[in-house]
Amino acid sequence: MKAQEIRELTEKERLEKMGDLNQEYFNLRFQLATGKIENPSRLKFIRRDIARIKTVLGESFVNKPKSAESVEEVADKA
């Protein structure tokens, strides 16, 4: 999955996708431990997809405009 495809998803869809990938990663690691894994290289791709989703989620958190209340609270604390 490419980063641009992830950016086109809604935040809810990103979180669902990350949950699905985490579950698949867990299952593949379990198969690896029991010696029944068919495609061990899939682990690498899933791990990278999870990292891409986390990166895009972080970008959206940083770029989110702050509400007026939070700006006032920060000003009061300073």
C-alpha positions as CSV (number, residue, x, y, z in Angstrom):
1,M,0.0,0.0,0.0
2,K,1.4,3.4,-1.0
3,A,1.4,6.4,1.2
4,Q,-0.8,8.3,-1.2
5,E,-3.4,5.6,-1.0
6,I,-3.3,5.8,2.8
7,R,-3.7,9.6,2.7
8,E,-6.9,9.2,0.7
9,L,-8.5,7.1,3.4
10,T,-10.4,8.6,6.3
11,E,-8.9,8.5,9.8
12,K,-11.3,5.8,10.8
13,E,-10.4,3.7,7.8
14,R,-6.7,4.1,8.5
15,L,-7.2,2.9,12.1
16,E,-9.2,-0.1,10.9
17,K,-6.6,-0.9,8.3
18,M,-3.8,-0.7,10.9
19,G,-5.8,-3.0,13.2
20,D,-6.2,-5.5,10.4
21,L,-2.5,-5.3,9.5
22,N,-1.5,-5.8,13.2
23,Q,-3.7,-8.9,13.4
24,E,-2.3,-10.3,10.2
25,Y,1.3,-9.5,11.4
26,F,0.5,-11.3,14.7
27,N,-0.8,-14.4,12.8
28,L,2.2,-14.5,10.5
29,R,4.6,-14.2,13.5
30,F,2.7,-17.1,15.1
31,Q,3.0,-19.2,11.9
32,L,6.8,-18.3,11.8
33,A,7.2,-19.6,15.4
34,T,5.4,-22.8,14.6
35,G,7.3,-23.3,11.3
36,K,4.1,-23.2,9.1
37,I,4.6,-19.9,7.3
38,E,4.3,-20.0,3.5
39,N,5.6,-16.5,2.7
40,P,8.0,-15.1,5.3
41,S,8.7,-12.0,3.2
42,R,5.1,-10.9,3.8
43,L,6.2,-10.0,7.4
44,K,8.4,-7.3,6.0
45,F,5.7,-5.7,3.8
46,I,3.1,-5.7,6.6
47,R,5.6,-4.1,9.0
48,R,6.3,-1.4,6.5
49,D,2.6,-0.8,5.8
50,I,2.0,-0.4,9.5
51,A,4.8,2.2,9.7
52,R,3.4,4.1,6.7
53,I,-0.1,4.3,8.3
54,K,1.5,5.5,11.6
55,T,3.4,8.1,9.7
56,V,0.4,9.4,7.9
57,L,-1.6,9.4,11.2
58,G,1.2,11.5,12.8
59,E,1.2,13.9,9.9
60,S,-2.6,14.4,10.2
61,F,-2.2,15.0,14.0
62,V,0.6,17.6,13.5
63,N,-1.3,19.4,10.6
64,K,-4.6,19.5,12.5
65,P,-5.7,23.1,13.2
66,K,-5.9,23.8,16.9
67,S,-9.2,24.9,18.4
68,A,-9.6,28.4,19.9
69,E,-10.0,26.9,23.4
70,S,-6.8,25.0,23.3
71,V,-4.9,28.1,22.1
72,E,-6.4,30.1,25.0
73,E,-5.5,27.4,27.5
74,V,-1.9,27.4,26.3
75,A,-1.7,31.2,26.5
76,D,-3.0,31.1,30.1
77,K,-0.4,28.5,31.2
78,A,2.5,30.6,29.8
